[in-house]
Amino acid sequence: MNPATPTRSPRAMVMLMTCVAMVAFAANSLLTRAAFQTTTIDAASFTAIRMASGALVLAWILRQQGGQMVGHRSSWMSAALLFGYAAAFSMAYRDISTGAGALVLFATAQLTMITYGLYQGERASVWGVLLALGGLAAFLAPSASAPPMGAAAWMVLAGLAWGGFSLMGRSGGTPVAHTASSFVYAVPMAAVLLLIQAPRLELDPPGVVYALLSGSVASGLGYVVWYWVRVRLTAISAGAVQLSVPVITAALGVVLLGETVSLQAAACALVTLGGIAWVTLTARR
């Protein structure tokens, strides 16, 4: 499965792989939240195991494809953004529900990329941007259904870092090479975090399994599937289909973790996703 050389594929296969990729993205949130809700693993250990297992899987896949690691200076910046995303993501999911975390992450990352596109001269509906920002602000506003502000702030940081990482991924090289290099270079950063957090590290077998699955399957294999799908979709379709991730994540959180979603939170989420969809469908260079 080489995403760098797209071929004509049956529509049913593209649709199936798209669903697999979206579920993998949602699974990252589910696995991380489950780890902190049901095990005693700490955020630094979870992040380090996720980065290391993802690096191993992606490096192996890249080698099987005959590709090479990206070695220029920007690779370290990409790695720093990836590490920042993963660390903040773990910190946030200690206290935020699965669906709420996914919405804040997704909305912040998309709005970061949209803002950059507007700065670069791309055209899109300003009303869509305002609608998305308004929906997100309403979702985060203090209320009985609002997520804890500290956790939400961590997830906003994760979204900003993920948006920046995604933008840097367009700069050159194949997507798999870019992502594999970033994971590999992020491992030393995760090791430094472990040293800093050494007195507070705590591992248990279930938590380690969740982290391994998040890094190797949901991240490593999930990203490769997405890259295969991405080159077979239009830019608008690729942006629009990602709107399903927070919805899938919230549904999995309700079914598998017993979480609840209030009517107010659901309405704010729909407004936010609707605004992003509006921008995606009207974006022009």
N, C-alpha and C positions, 0 to 999 in steps of 0.2 A: 504494500500500500504506500505508494510514493506520491505525496501531495504536490510535489513540484512539477509533475508531468501529468496533467489532467487528461483523461480520455473520456470518450462518450460512455456513460454508464446508464443502465436502466433507471428510469425515474423512481421505481419502487426501491431500488438499492440506495439511491441518494436520500430518499425520504427516511428509510430505515436508519441509515447512518447518522442522519441529522437528529433523529430522536435519540439515538445512542449517545451522541455528543452532548445534547442538552441534559439528558439524565445524568451523565458523568459530571457536568458542571454543577448540577443540583446536588449530586452526591457529595461533593466536596464540603458544602455547607452542612449537609446532614451528618456526615461522618465526624466533622469537627465538633459540631454541637453535641452529638451523642457522646463523644469522648469526654467532654467537660461536664456533661450532665450525669453520666453514669459511671465514670472512672475517676481515678485520682491523678491522672497525668497532668503535668504542668504545661503552660503554653510554650515555654522555650523548648522543652523536649519534644513536644508535638511538632513544632515548626522544624526543628533540626531533622527529625526522622522523616518528615514529609519531603524536605528539600533533598536529603540524601537518597531516599528511595526513588524519587522522581528523577534525580540526576542519573542514577544507575540505569533505569529503564530507558530514558531518552537517549543516553549515550549508546546503549546497546542497539536501539532502533536505528540511530544515525549511522552506526558502524555497519549494520546490515544493509543499509541503503547506499553505502559507499561514500557517505558525506564526511565532512570534516568540521571540527569545532571552529566557531568564529573567534578570532583572536585579536581584533582591534580594540582600541581604547573604549569605545562605546559599549563593548560587551560587559565591562565592569559596571558601567552605569546601569545597563539593563539588569544586571544581576542585583545591584543595590535596590532597584525599584521592585524587582521580584521578591527579594528578601523582605523589604519593607512591607509589601503587600501581605506576604505570608505571616509575618510576625504580628502585624496589626490585626489581621484576620483571626488569628488564634486568640489574641487578647480580647477581641470583641466577643467572640462566641462563648466566652466564659459566662456572659450575663445577658445575651440577647437571643431571642427566639430564632429558629431556623429561617422562617419566612421573612421576618423583619430584617435580619442581617443580610439576606440575599437581596432584598429590595434596595436597601441603603447602598450596598456594594455596587450593584448593577447600575442604579441610577447615577451614583457619583462617577463611576467609570465612564459611562456613556456621555454624561454631561461634560466631563473633562475633555473627551475626544471631540465632542460637538463644538465646544468653546475653541479648541485649537483649530478646528476646521474653519470656523467663522473668522478667526484671526488670520488664517491663511488665504482668505478671500472666497471660501466656499459660501454658497447661498442656501439658506434654509428658513423655515418659518420661525420668526422670533416669537410669535404667539405660542408655538409648540414648546419652545424653550421655557417661556414664562409659565406655561401650564405645568410642565414637568417640575420646575422649581417650586411652584406654589403647592403642588401635590406633595412633594417631598417635605417641604416646610410644615405643612399641615400634619403629615404623618409623624414628624419628629416633635411637634409642639407638645408641651406638657399636658398630659391627659391620662386617664386611667388605662388607656390602651397603648400609650406611647412607650417605646423601648427606653431603657435607662440611658441617660445622656452620655455617661462615660463610655458605655459600650458602643453607642451610636457614633461617638466621636472617633473611637478606634476604627470603626468600620468605614467612616468617611475617609480617614487616612488610608485605609486599605484600598478604597475605591480610587482615590487620587493616584496612588502608586500603580495600581493595575492599569488605569487609563494611560499613565505615562509609559509603562512597560509595553502596552499594546501599540502605542504610537511609535515607539522606538523599533518595534518589530517590523515596521514598514520600510526601514532605512536600507536594508540590503540583506543578501543571503536568503537561504530557504527558511521558512518558518520553523521547521524542525531543528535545523542547525542553530538558529537564533535562540530557541527555547532551551535546547539541550545545553548550549554553552552557558546560558544564564543560570540554569539550575546548578551546573557544575561549579561555576564561580560563586554561587550563593552559599555553597556548603561551608567554606571557611568563615563566612559571616555568621552563619548559624552556629558554628563552633565557638566563635567569640561570645555570642549571646549565652551559650551554655556555661562558659567560664564565668561570665558576669553573674549569672543566676545560680551558680553552683550550690550555694547554701539552701536554695529553695526548690531544687530539682526533685521530682517525684515521678517514678515510673511504676506502671503495673501492666501485666500482660494484655488485658483488653484494650487499654489505651494505646499501647504500642501497635497492636493490630489495626486499630482505627487509623493511626497515623500512617502506617505502611500502605494501607488501602488508599488513603487519600493521596499519597505521593505517587505510588506506582500505577494504580488503576485509574482513579478519578482525574488525576493531573497528567501523569505521563501518557498512558494509553488514550485518555480522553482528549488531550490536546492533539494527538496524532490523527485521531478520527475526525476531529473538527477541521484540521487543516486539509484533510482529504475532501471533506464536504465543502469547505469554504471556496476552493477553486472551481467548484461546480455550481455555485450559486452566484446570482448577481449581488452587487454590493448592497442594494436595498433589501433583497431577500435575506442576506446574511445578517443584516442589522435587525430586521423585523423578527426573524425566527428566535433571536436571543431574548425577545420579550417573554418567551415562555418560561425562561429559567426561574425567575422569582415565583411564578405561579406553581411550577412543578415542585420547587423547593418547599413552599408553604404547604402544599398538599401532602408531601412526604412527611413533613414535620407533624402535621395533624394525625396522619395515619400511623406512623411508626414511633413517634415520640410523645403522642398524646397532647400536643400543643393546641391552643385555640386561637382563632382569628376573629377579632371583633368586626362588626359591621362598619364602624368608623375607619378602622385600619384598612379594611378591604377597599372601601370607597377611595381613600387617599391613595392607596397603591394603584388602583385602576386609573385615577387621574394622572399620576406620575408616569405610568407606563404608556397611557394614551398620548401624553405630551411628547414622550420620546419617540413613539411611533409616528406622530405627526411630523416631527423633525426628520426622521429617517426617510419617510416617504416623499418629503419635499426637498431633500438635499440635492443641490446641483453644484457642479464646479464652475 
